[in-house]
Amino acid sequence: AEEVRLAAVCTLAMDKDEKEAMEAVRAALNSKLPELQMSAVAQSAAIGAARRKDWAMQDQASARLLSLYPNSLIAQNGRVGSLITSGKLQMALQTVEAAIMKYPDDLNLPSRKLYILNRLGRSTEFEALMADRIARGKANPGDFNNLAWWHVVQGKIDAQTLDYARRAIMGTGASSSAAHHSLATVLAESGRTAESLEFLLKAVGMRDEEAPNGADWYLLGRIAEQLGENPAAESYYRRVEPDRGELDQGEDGCPALAKRRLEVLKKGIK
């Protein structure tokens, strides 16, 4: 009976509205259970935590899963993703490099490494790895999305940047909200505001939550600036706040970029 109850709680906890079930799973995660039961608890905790944006719980659950299944590629990827979301980028880099040594033929892990290097601001390593992947025909849509955003941060907006951003929404990137958002940003930086708005709406429509986030407000600010609506742009930039989104942390994040644009507007420089 207890085993059935635990299975039911694990199922319910994956629904973000089931608070009591999630608390029960949280308690079970810190208890001593047989491997199969702990595996179910940890998986439920990881999924439920992601849906609630409870990154501390997700971090704990992914660590438990990896300890249970150290040779599982799924567990390795889950752990790396959790560390990235939690902002533990140096630990994420160490984890992904160890995983690459163990699974040298995996196509996803090098992309994760590229993303982490980008977030850490290690541009020399990022560019070298990206150039190698492109030369060997290994670059995927996620890689091109990271490259396009890196160009945005560096202010390198040209035909090549737009090509990278468009390649990011091909194949598996066709359903990526982040990739469509990057393309919208590149288009805005290029002065193509109507197209930028079109892709922004597509990006928002692909997310579970349609409420504007920091990256949305930043992009709207860039569009407003391109249209000469500086007061509106300033109001949008002031609404950019970190929300643990992919584009919201570090010097390359939208809050940092919005701060730079506010300083430019204050000085009256285009």
N, C-alpha and C positions, 0 to 999 in steps of 0.2 A: 504493500500500500504506500509506503514512504517513497519507494522508487517511482511509482506512478505519479504521486503528488509532485515530486521534483521535476519529472518530465513535463507535467502540465505547467508548472511555474516557469520553466525555461521557455516554453512556447509562448506563454503570455508576456514574458518580460521583453520579448522582441517587439512588442507593440509599445510605442513611446508613451501612450496614455495609461499604461498599466504600472502605476508607481509602486504599489505594494509588491507585485511580482518581482519588479526590478530590485527592490530592497531585499527580498528573499534570496535572489540570485547573488546579490552583493555579499550577503552573509555566507552563502554556500561557497563562494569563491575563496573566502578566507578560512574555510573549514578543511577537514581532512576527509576526502572521499576517494572511492576506488577510481582508477584511471578513466574508465569509460564515462562514469557519471561526472567527473571533474571536466572531462573534455566537453560534454554537453553543456555544462554550466558555463565554462569559459567561452564557448562559441556563442551562447545566448547572451552573455554579458558583453561580448565584443560588438555584436550586432545591435543590441539594445542601447549600448553606450553611444555608438555612432549616430543612431537615430535621434538621440537626446543631446548630442554634442557634449557628452560627458567624457572629455578626453582623458581624465585621470583614470576612470574606470576602464576605458578602452586600452590604455597603456598597461594596466594591471592584467587585463584579460589576455592581451596579445603576448605578454611575457609568460603567462602561465601556459598558454597553448604551445609556445616554442619550447618551454621546458619539458612539456609532455611529449612533443614530437620534434626533436632537434633536427631530424633529417627530412622534415617535410618542407617542400618548396612553398606550399601554400602558407604554412606557419611562418616561414622566413619572410615572405612578402607581406603578410599581415603585420608582422612585427615592425618591419621597416616603415610601412605606411603609418602605423600608430606613432612611431617615434617622430616622423615628419610632422604629423598633425599636432603632436604635443610640443613641437618646437625644439626637440632634442636632436638637433641636426648633426652634431659631431658624433653622437652615439649612433645615429641612423647611418652615417657614412661608414663607420666601423662595421656595423652589422651588414650593410649591403656589400661591402668589399669582401667580407668573410664568406658571404653567400655566393658571390661571383666565383670565388676560389673553389667552392664546393660544386657549383652548377655553372661551369663555364659556357655551356651552350644555351642557357636560358636567355631569351630575347628581352624580357621585361626588366631584369635587374640592372643592366647597364643604363637603361632609361631612367631608372630610379636614381642611380648614381649621378647622372647628368643633372637631374632636377635638384638634388641635394647640393652639388657643387655650385650650381647657379644661386641657390638660396644662401649659401655660405659666402658668396662673393668671390669664389676662387676662379676667376675668369680665365686665367691661363690654362688651367687643367680642364675647365669646361670646354673651351674652344678646341683644345687638342683632341679630346675625346669625341666631341661632336664632329670635327673634321674627319676623323678616322671612321666614324660610323657612316657618314655620308659617302666617303670614298669607297667604302666596302659595300655600299647599298644596304646597310643595316638600320639606317635611321627610320624611325616610325613616326606617325603623326604627333605623338606626345613629345618626341624630341624636337620636332619642328616648332611645336607650340612653345617649348622652353626657349628655343633659339629666337623666335620672333619676339617674345617678351623681353629677353635679354637685350635685344636691339632697341626696343622701346625705352628701356631704362637708360641705355647708353645714348639715346637720342639719335640713333642711326636709322632714320626712316628713309628708305629708298625702295626701288623696285625689287631688290633682293629680299628685303624685309617683308614686303607684301607677298612675295612668292612663298616665303617660309610660312607665313600666316595662312595662306590659302591651302598649302600642302598639309597643314595641321588639321584641317577639317575634312580631309579625304579619308577614305577607308574607315578604320575604327574611330577616327576623330569626328565622323559625321554626326555622332550623338553626344559629343563632348561640349558641355556648356562652357568650360574654361577656354577651349580652343576657339569657339565662336566669339567669346568675349575678347580674346587677344586680337582676333581679326578685326573686330569692331574698333578696338583701340588703335590699331595700326591705320585703319581707314580714317579715324578721327584725326590722328596726327598728320595724315596726308591731306587734310582739308575736305575729305569726301564724307561730309556729315550725314547726308541722307542715307548712304549705304551703311554708315556706322550705326545709325539708329536702327536700321533694319536688322543688322546682325546682333545688336544689343538685345532687341526684343526676342530674337530666336534663342539667344543664350539664356535669358531669364525664363523663357518658356520650357527649357529643358531641365530646369532645377525643380527639386521637390517643393521649395518655398519660393514664392514669387516676390516677396518683400525685398526692396532694394538693399543691397549690401554695400560695403565700403568701395568695392571695385566698381559697382554701378555708378555711385555718386561721383567717383573720380572721372569716369568716362563721360558722364553728363557734363562735368565741369570742363573737360577738354573740348567737347562739342560746343558748349556755350562760348568758350574763348574763341574758337574758330569762327563763330558767327558774330563776334564782336560784342557779345553780351557779358561783359566782365563782371557786373554786379551779380548776375545769376551764377556765373562760374564760381565766384567767391563763396556764395551761399552753399553751392554744391560741395565744394572742397571742404568746407567747415563741417559737413555731415559725414565725412570719411572717418570712420572709426574702426579699429581692429576688431574683427569678429571671428578670428581663427580661420579665416578663409585662406585659400592657397596663395592669393595675391596680397595678403595683408600683413606680412611680417618682414622685419629687417629693412635695410636701406633700399632694397629693391621693391618693397611693398607699397601698396597704394597710399597708406597714411603718410609715408615718407615722401612719396611723389607729390601728394596733395599739398604737403607743407612747402615743398619747393615752389609749386605753382603759386601759392599764396604770397610767397616772398617776391616772386617775379611781378605779380599783380600790384603788390604794394609799391614796388619801385617804378611801376609803369613801363615795364620792358616787355616786349612781345617774345 
